[in-house]
C-alpha cells in the first residue's frame, strides 16, 4: 500500500502540480504570493526532474538479459506476457488480463468535476517468455506503465481501467532470482549436520537404531556409525534437491531500486522519460527566471 501511495503521489506532482501552482499564483494577484508559487514550482520541478532522471538512468543503464542466462540480481527482461494459470479479471469490465488498475468516480452535485469513490489494483504473478526461458513476475510493489486504458461513463459514474494483457510484450526491470536444483546453496556438510540435528531431536529413535550394546549412550564407534548413515541420507537428499527444476522469479528489489513493468517498447520508455526530464528542467529554470 505504501508503494502504491508513493507512486500515485509522484505521478500527481509530476503531471499537474506545476500547472496548479501556476494557476494559483495568477489567481492570488499578489507579488509575494506569486513568488511563493514560483518557488514551490521550482522545488517540485527539481524533485520531478530527479525522479524522472533516476528512472531514465535505470532503464538506459541496465542491459537486457536473456532469461536462460540472466545473472542473479538486478536485471532487465523483455518477453511475451502469459497468465500463470487462470488469468485475473479486470474490476469493472471483467476482461481477462495480467494486471489491472481501476478507478471509480462519481459526478459532483454541481457538475464541476468528479469525486473518487474507489481505486486500487488487481494483480497476480504472471509469466514472461523470451524464447530462451520463462520467468514468473510478481507485480507486487512495481510501478506499472501501460498503453491500455479504457474509460466510460454510466449515469453519474465514470469507470477507468488500465490493463496489461496477455497479447503484450512485457518490459520488466527488477530483482531476478532462480530457485531450484542448479541454484542451491546447500553443501554436503550442511546437509549432514541437518540430518544429525533431526535425528538428535528424536533421541529415542536414534538410540534404537545405533545403540548396539543397549546401554543408553552412543559410544565413539556407534556415533561414527550414525555419522556414516547421516552422510548417506544427506547424499540422497542432495540428489533430490539437484533434481528439482529451476524456477525463475522477478520481484521487487530489496535494496529499493526501481521495479518497473510496462508494455511500452524499451526505446519509447527511455524517450518518454527523457522528454519529461527536459520538460521539468525547462519549468525549473522558467520559474527561477520569473522570480528574478
C-alpha positions in Angstrom: 0.0 0.0 0.0 2.8 2.4 0.8 4.4 1.8 -2.5 1.1 2.4 -4.3 0.6 5.7 -2.4 4.1 6.9 -3.1 3.7 6.1 -6.8 0.4 7.9 -7.1 1.8 10.9 -5.2 4.8 11.1 -7.6 2.5 10.8 -10.6 0.3 13.6 -9.3 3.1 16.2 -8.7 4.9 15.3 -12.0 1.8 15.6 -14.1 -0.2 18.5 -12.9 1.4 20.1 -9.8 3.3 22.8 -11.7 0.2 23.8 -13.7 -1.9 24.0 -10.5 0.7 26.2 -8.8 0.8 28.5 -11.9 -3.0 28.8 -11.8 -2.9 29.6 -8.0 -0.2 32.2 -8.5 -2.2 34.0 -11.2 -5.4 34.0 -9.1 -3.7 35.4 -6.0 -2.9 38.7 -7.7 -0.2 39.3 -5.2 3.5 39.7 -5.9 4.5 37.9 -2.7 2.0 35.1 -3.4 3.3 34.8 -7.0 6.9 34.5 -5.7 5.9 31.8 -3.3 4.1 29.8 -6.0 7.1 30.1 -8.3 9.5 29.0 -5.6 7.3 25.9 -4.8 7.0 25.2 -8.5 10.8 25.3 -8.8 11.2 22.8 -5.9 8.5 20.5 -7.3 10.1 20.6 -10.8 13.6 19.8 -9.3 12.1 16.8 -7.4 10.2 15.7 -10.6 13.4 16.1 -12.7 15.5 14.0 -10.3 12.7 11.3 -10.1 12.5 11.1 -13.9 16.2 11.1 -14.4 16.6 8.3 -11.9 14.2 6.1 -13.9 15.8 7.1 -17.2 19.2 6.0 -15.9 17.9 2.7 -14.6 16.3 1.9 -18.0 19.2 3.1 -20.1 21.9 1.7 -17.9 20.7 -1.8 -17.4 21.4 -4.1 -20.4 18.6 -6.6 -21.5 19.3 -10.1 -20.3 18.1 -13.4 -21.7 16.1 -15.4 -19.1 18.1 -18.6 -19.6 21.5 -16.9 -19.0 20.4 -13.9 -16.7 22.6 -13.3 -13.7 21.1 -13.3 -10.2 20.3 -9.8 -9.1 19.1 -6.6 -10.8 18.3 -7.3 -14.5 16.1 -6.1 -17.4 13.9 -8.7 -19.2 11.7 -8.4 -22.3 9.3 -11.2 -23.3 5.8 -12.3 -24.2 3.3 -12.0 -21.4 1.4 -15.1 -20.3 -1.0 -15.8 -17.5 0.3 -18.1 -14.8 -2.7 -20.4 -14.7 -6.2 -18.8 -14.7 -5.9 -15.1 -15.7 -7.3 -12.4 -13.4 -10.3 -10.4 -14.4 -10.4 -6.6 -14.6 -12.5 -4.9 -11.9 -15.4 -3.4 -13.9 -15.3 -4.8 -17.5 -14.5 -8.4 -16.3 -12.0 -8.9 -19.1 -9.1 -11.4 -18.7 -5.7 -9.6 -18.1 -2.3 -9.9 -16.4 -2.7 -6.8 -14.2 -5.3 -4.1 -13.8 -5.5 -0.7 -12.0 -9.0 0.7 -11.6 -10.8 3.9 -10.5 -14.5 4.7 -9.9 -15.5 8.3 -9.9 -18.9 10.0 -9.2 -20.0 13.2 -10.7 -20.2 16.1 -8.2 -23.6 17.6 -7.5 -22.5 20.9 -9.0 -21.4 19.1 -12.2 -17.9 20.7 -11.9 -15.8 17.6 -11.5 -15.6 14.1 -10.2 -15.0 12.6 -6.7 -13.1 9.3 -6.5 -15.3 6.6 -4.9 -12.9 3.6 -5.3 -9.5 2.8 -6.7 -7.0 0.0 -6.5 -5.2 -2.8 -8.3 -6.0 -6.4 -9.3 -2.8 -8.3 -9.7 -1.3 -11.8 -9.6 2.0 -13.3 -10.6 2.3 -13.8 -14.4 4.9 -15.2 -16.8 7.1 -13.6 -19.4 8.7 -15.8 -22.1 11.6 -14.5 -24.2 12.2 -17.8 -26.1 15.2 -18.8 -24.0 13.2 -19.4 -20.8 10.3 -18.4 -18.6 10.2 -16.1 -15.6 7.4 -15.6 -13.1 6.9 -11.9 -12.5 5.3 -10.8 -9.2 4.0 -7.2 -9.8 3.5 -6.5 -6.1 5.2 -3.2 -5.4 6.0 -2.4 -9.1 5.5 0.8 -11.0 3.4 -0.2 -14.0 3.1 1.8 -17.2 0.6 0.6 -19.8 -0.8 1.8 -23.1 -4.1 0.0 -22.5 -6.6 2.5 -20.8 -10.4 2.4 -21.1 -12.7 4.9 -19.6 -16.5 5.1 -19.9 -19.4 6.8 -18.2 -22.6 5.2 -16.9 -25.1 7.6 -15.3 -23.3 9.7 -12.7 -20.3 7.3 -12.5 -17.1 7.2 -14.6 -15.2 3.9 -14.7 -11.5 3.8 -15.7 -9.2 0.8 -16.1 -5.5 0.4 -17.0 -4.5 -3.1 -18.0 -1.7 -5.4 -19.1 -2.9 -8.1 -21.5 -1.5 -11.5 -22.4 -1.0 -10.2 -26.0 1.6 -7.7 -24.8 5.3 -7.9 -24.9 6.3 -7.1 -21.3 9.3 -5.0 -20.2 10.4 -5.8 -16.7 13.2 -4.3 -14.6 13.7 -5.7 -11.1 15.3 -8.4 -8.9 15.9 -11.7 -10.7 16.1 -14.8 -8.6 16.3 -18.5 -9.6 15.0 -21.2 -7.2 15.8 -24.8 -7.9 18.4 -27.5 -8.0 21.1 -25.8 -10.1 20.9 -22.7 -7.8 21.1 -24.4 -4.4 23.5 -23.1 -1.9 23.4 -26.2 0.3 26.6 -28.2 0.8 27.0 -31.8 1.7 28.4 -31.0 5.1 25.5 -28.7 5.9 23.0 -31.5 4.9 24.9 -33.9 7.2 24.6 -31.5 10.1 20.9 -31.0 9.3 20.3 -34.8 9.3 22.1 -35.3 12.5 20.2 -32.5 14.2 16.9 -34.1 13.1 18.0 -37.4 14.5 19.2 -35.9 17.8 15.8 -34.3 18.2 14.3 -37.9 18.3 16.8 -39.4 20.8 14.8 -42.5 21.4 14.8 -43.5 17.8 18.5 -42.5 17.4 19.4 -44.9 20.3 17.1 -47.6 18.8 19.0 -47.5 15.5 22.6 -47.1 16.7 22.9 -48.1 20.3 24.2 -51.6 19.6 25.1 -52.5 23.2 21.8 -51.1 24.6 23.5 -49.1 27.3 21.5 -45.9 26.6 24.6 -44.0 25.3 26.2 -43.9 21.9 29.9 -44.6 22.2 32.5 -43.5 19.7 32.1 -46.5 17.4 28.3 -46.2 17.4 28.4 -42.4 16.8 30.7 -43.0 13.8 28.1 -45.5 12.5 25.4 -42.8 12.9 27.5 -40.3 11.0 28.1 -42.7 8.1 24.3 -43.2 7.9 23.8 -39.5 8.0 26.2 -39.0 5.1 24.2 -41.5 3.0 21.0 -39.8 3.9 22.5 -36.3 3.1 23.7 -37.6 -0.3 20.2 -38.9 -1.1 18.7 -35.5 -0.2 21.3 -33.6 -2.2 20.5 -35.6 -5.3 16.8 -34.9 -4.8 17.5 -31.1 -4.4 19.7 -31.1 -7.6 16.9 -32.9 -9.5 14.4 -30.1 -8.7 13.6 -28.0 -11.8 14.7 -24.3 -11.8 12.0 -21.6 -11.5 12.9 -18.0 -12.3 11.3 -15.1 -10.5 11.3 -11.3 -10.8 10.5 -9.5 -7.6 10.6 -6.1 -6.1 14.3 -5.3 -5.3 15.2 -5.5 -1.6 17.5 -2.5 -1.9 14.8 -0.1 -3.0 15.9 0.2 -6.6 13.3 0.8 -9.4 10.9 -2.0 -10.0 9.2 -1.2 -13.4 6.8 -3.2 -15.5 5.4 -1.9 -18.8 4.1 -2.9 -22.2 5.8 0.1 -23.9 8.8 -0.6 -26.0 12.1 0.0 -24.2 13.2 2.8 -26.5 9.8 4.5 -26.2 10.1 4.3 -22.4 13.5 5.9 -22.4 12.3 8.6 -24.8 9.3 9.2 -22.6 11.4 9.8 -19.5 14.0 11.9 -21.5 11.3 14.3 -22.7 9.8 14.6 -19.2 13.2 15.3 -17.7 13.8 18.1 -20.2 10.3 19.4 -19.6 10.9 19.6 -15.8 14.2 21.4 -16.4 12.6 24.0 -18.6 9.9 24.6 -16.0 12.5 24.8 -13.2 14.6 27.4 -14.9 11.5 29.2 -16.2 10.3 29.5 -12.6 13.7 30.7 -11.3 14.0 33.3 -14.1 10.5 34.6 -13.4 11.4 35.1 -9.7 14.5 37.3 -10.7 
